[in-house]
Structure formats: structure tokens, C-alpha cells
Amino acid sequence: MRNLRLKALLAAGTGLLLMPSLMLGGVTGASAAAPSVLPPAPTWQDNFTTLNTTYWAGRGLDQVIAPRKCGLPVAANSKISGGKFSAKVAKASSKQKAQIIAAQKKAFGKKVSCKYGYFTNASLSTDNRFTVNGYGKVETRVKFPISQGMHFGVWLQSASGPEIDLIESFGYGKGITNYVHVKQNGKNVRYPHPTKNNYVLTSETKKKSWWGKYHTYSVEWVPTATPGIAHYTFKADGKVTWQADIPTTRADYFLVMSSTSSDWELKYLKKPTKGKLKGVKKAKVPSTMYVDYVRVWQWQD
């Protein structure tokens, strides 16, 4: 069934690459991995020469949700130009503010206070169009904006619950993070730290110049020899940021690229976290994330 699906996608001219042979290998970590069957080249990729609607569509457009009550994803904030996908957070116009308030009343039964302002967001996903089935590897090349107070990321979501935050950015002075979210005993559990921020590449991101460049990020997750345990390896610019064995239910993941005004970050727009860093300034809005490509290596059972 899966082979038929792959052939159909190839026939559709989607840029899917089917490899004649597979490379066997392994993943090092806390426990032995099951024999790795990841192909040597991507099985799917998008270089964003145009918006391929076979795979991508706006996610949650014109809706507000609990963690982002004051922001509304709109189609106009997602664009493709010059071989790059761009996703921005912008201040809402008067008309858009009215739309946000209407969406709040629909979602929560009342208008919600937005003391930091009203915003429009961007969210594009492959939900119901393309999934990474079970296990695999995803790599992307991204340039994040320098401002704090907003939440940018490339991540994977599943209908059954598990989520992989390939890379998230919170701006210069805060940093970038990787997380895995799974369900255990009916509860959502976040790894590696349920209650602490997992900032990675901390030395590099303290340099202001780092934020003006594209960087490559990847996550590989494969089953281990222990049933129900998967091994995750996150990398940034080829450097392992963290890896771990995590209890994981097999899931099919769709891809998401998003730029959002998450409620818990908005306080940093005008009062950013500085620490000992120089040149941390109030946020510039609009702020835009640029994605050069997304590549997928599908695990072959």
C-alpha cells in the first residue's frame, strides 16, 4: 500500500525521490538502536520555487486558540519568493483586530483582553496532504528574526498526539529550542525538561551576528531495540544539540512552519530578556522567518 502511495506521488511530479537501494546504519545513544533503514538521499523535499498546494495549506486560518488568543493566522502572512518561504508576525489592522475579536467570541464566548496588542500570524502545514510515517529524518535551513516576543518554528505534529519541535526560536537574548512532546498515562509530557527551557546552541546564539544568517537544523528519530522506545537526535549546523531515548507511540507526522504571537511570549516585545548580552532591543514588528528548504528521509520498515 505504501509503495503504491509513493509511486502515485512520484507520478504527480512532486519532487519525491525514490531510491533504488537503502543504506543500513545505526544511531548511537543511550541504548542500541534497531537496524536503521534510512535512505542515503531525501525521499521528499521542497525547495520552495513555488507554493505546492498538493502538499501545503494554511493551518488554523482565521481562528484563535487558547495559547494564542490575540493572534490570527492569515494566508497573506505566508509567501514564497526567490526560492524561500517566508512567514511573518505583523500588527493587526483595524479590520483584522475586529476579526480577532469576533474569533475570540466564537472560540471563548467573549472578548479576551490583549494588553500587548493584536497580531496576525502565519502557519502552513502538510496536514491531510503529506506525512512522515512512523520514523525518519527531517532537515531544514532557516533564518530566524532577531526580535523577542514572538515564536517561530519548524515542527512536526501528529493527529494522535506526539509532537516533535525540530527547531523553535524566541529571539536574540533568549535562544532556540528542541523538544519532543508525547502522551504518557493520558498526560502530555515534554522532553527533555517538563518544566524548564531547553535552549540549545547557547554559545553561538549569544552572538548577535548569528541571527542574520541561515542555519541548518535536523531531527532523526528511529526505533530502538526496546519496544516502545525511540531514539531522537537533534542537530544544528551539523552539531548534535541533544539526543535521548524517549517512550514513543508510533505516529504519522505532518510538517508545520509557523510564525506566531504566542501569549506567553508577548511580554518580551517591549521588555526583552537581556542578561549580559549587548544590543538586545525592543521587538520590530513585522518580523519574518525565512525557510530555504525542507527535506525528509522516510524510515523504511
N, C-alpha and C positions, 0 to 999 in steps of 0.2 A: 504493500500500500504506500509506504513512504517513498519507495523508488519511483512509483508511478507519479507521485506528487512532485518529486524533484524533476523528473523528465518534463512534466507539464510546465513547471516554472521556467525551465531552460527554453522550452519551445516558445514561451511567451516573450522571449527576448529581454529577460530581466537582469542580465549580468551575472546570473548564477553560474558558478564554475564547478563542473563535476570532474573529479579527479579519477584517472584510470587505476590508481593504486593508492594504498593507505600507508602511513608511516607509523610504525609501532614504537612506543616510547614509554615514558613514565614520568611521574611527578614526585619530587622529593618533598618530605614534610614530616609531620608528627607520626604518621602511620603509613604503611605501604599502600600505594595506590593500585587499583585494579589495572590490568594492561590497558594503556592508553591507545585509543584509536582515533586520533585527531589527524585529519589530512594535512599535508605539508603546505597547502595553499588555501585561501579562503573559499568556502563553499557558497558564500553570498557576500556581496559588498555593494555599497552605494557611494559614489564619488560626487554626487550632487551636481551633475551637469544640468539636471532639470528635476522638478518635483515628480517623482514616480508614484502616482496615485494608486498603482497596483499594490503598493506596499505601505504608503504613508497617508495618514489623515489626521486632521486636528483632533485633539483629545480634550473632552470636557469643555468644548467651546460654549461660551455664554452661560456657564454655570459657576456658582461659587460652592466651595466645600469648606468644612469646619476648619482645617488648618490654614485656609487662605480666604477668609471671609471678605477681605477688602480688595481682592484682585479677581479679574475676569479674563480667562484665556480667550483671545480673539484671533481669527485667522490672519489678519493683516500684520500681526507681530512675528509671523514666521515667513521667511523669504529664502529664496535660493538665487544667488547671483555670483558670477565669476567662479563657479565651481565650489562654492561654500554655502552651507546652510547657516542662516542667522536667526537667532531667537532673542527677542528683546523684552525688557520690562519698561513700561512707559507710564507717565502720569495720565490718568483718565481725563478725557474731555468732559464737558458738562453733560453731553448726551450719554457718554459712556458711564459717568457717575450715576445717572438715573437708571441705566440698565443694571448696574451693580446693585443698587438699592432694590430694584424690582426682583433681581435674582435672589437677594438675601431674604426678602419677604416670602418668596416661593420656597426657598430651602429651609428657612428657620422660623417662618411665621411672623417675622418682624424685621424692622430695620436694625442693623448692627452698627455700633459706634466704630468709626475708623479715624482715630485721632492722628494717625500718621499720614492719612490721605487715601485716595482711591487710585487703583492702578490697573493697567491691562497687562496681561501675561502672554506667554507663548508655550504651546505644548503640542508636539507632533509625535505620533506613535504608529507602530505596526499592528496594533490590536485588531484581531479578526482578519489580518492580512498575511502576516508572516510571524513565525515563532522559531525560537531555538528550542529544539525538542529534547528535554531531559538534561543534557550536559553539553558543554562546549567551551568555546573561547570567543570573546568579543573584544575588538580593539577599535579605538577611535583617536582622532587627532583633533584637539580643541584649543581655542584661545579664549580664556575667561576674562571678563571685565575686572577692573581693579577695585571697584567700589564695594563697600559692605552694605548690609541692609536688605540684600536680595539673595536668592537661592537658585543657582544654576546647576544643571547636571545632565549626564547621560546615564541611563539606568535601565534595568530590566524588571518587568513586573509580570506576575502570573495570575491567572484567574483563580487559582487555588490558594493563593496567599503568599508564598515565598517571594522575596524581592531581593535583587542584587543591585546595590548602588555602585556601579562601576566607578564613577567619579562625580563628586559634588563639590561646588565651590561657593565660598562665602566671603571672598574678597581679601585684599591685602590687609594684613593685621589680624586676620582670623585664619584662613587657610583653606585646604582641600581635604576631603574625607573619602573613605571607602567603608561601606557597611554591607552586612548580609542580614536580612530580616526573615525569620522563619516562625512557623507556628509550632508550639510545644505545649501539650496538655491543654489545648484550646486557647492558649495565650500567644500574643505576638512577642517574640524575643529578638533583640538586636545584638549582633556580634560585631566587633569583639567586646564592646563595653555597653551593657544595657543602659547605663546612666551617665556615661562620660563621652566626651567628644573624641573621635579617633582621627585627629589631624595627622596627616602623613606628609612626607617630603618637607618637614618643618624647616630645615636649614635653607633649602632652596627658595621656599615661598616667602622667606623673610627679606629677600632681595626684591626691591621694587621693580627692577628691570625684568624679573622672571615673568611678571604679569603681562608684559607686552608681546609675548611670544606664543607660538603654538607648541603644545606638548602632547606626547603620545601616551595613552592610558590603555590598560588591558586587564581583563579578568579571565581566568581559566578555572573552571570547576569540573571535577571529574569524580566518579565514584571510587571509593577505596575498597580494600578487601573486606572491610566490615560493612555488612548490610545496613543501609540507612544513614551512612556517614559519607559525606562528600568532602573532598579536599579543594580549598579555594586558594588561588594565588593571584594577588593584585600587583600590578606593576605600573610605574610611571617613568617614562623615558628609559625603559628597559631595566629599571631598578625595582627590585621587589620591595613593596611598601609594607605588606603584611600577608601572611598566609596562615591557614588554620584548617583543622578538621572540624566540621560542623554537622550536627544531626540535621538531615535534609530530606524532605519528601520530594521525590522526583516530580518535576513540573515542566510545563511548556511556557517559555518566557517570550513576551513581546518587548520590543525596544521602545524606549521613550527618550526624547530630547526635550528639555523644558527649561524655561526661564520664568521664575515666579516671585511674587511678592509674598513670601510666606510670613504669616502673622508674627511668629516668634523672632523673626529677623528684622522687622521694620524699625525697631527702636534704634538700630545701628545706622540708619540712614543719615541722621544729623549728629549722632554721638557715637562714632565708630570706636571700636576697641583698638587702642594704640600700643599698649605695652611699652617696650623700649624702642619701637620702630620709628623711623623718621619718615615724614611725608605722607602719613595716613590722613586723608582728608574726608570731608563730608561727601556723601554719595552724589554722583552725577546720574541723573535720570533724564532721558532713557539710558540704559546700559544694555549691552548686547554681547551674547555668547556666539562664537563662530565655530562651526564644525566642518572640518575638511573632508573627512570620510568616516564611514563605519564599516567594519569588516567582521564577518562571522565564520568561525570554524565549527561545523556541526559534528558533535560526537557521533561516531558510527557504532551502533550496537552489533 
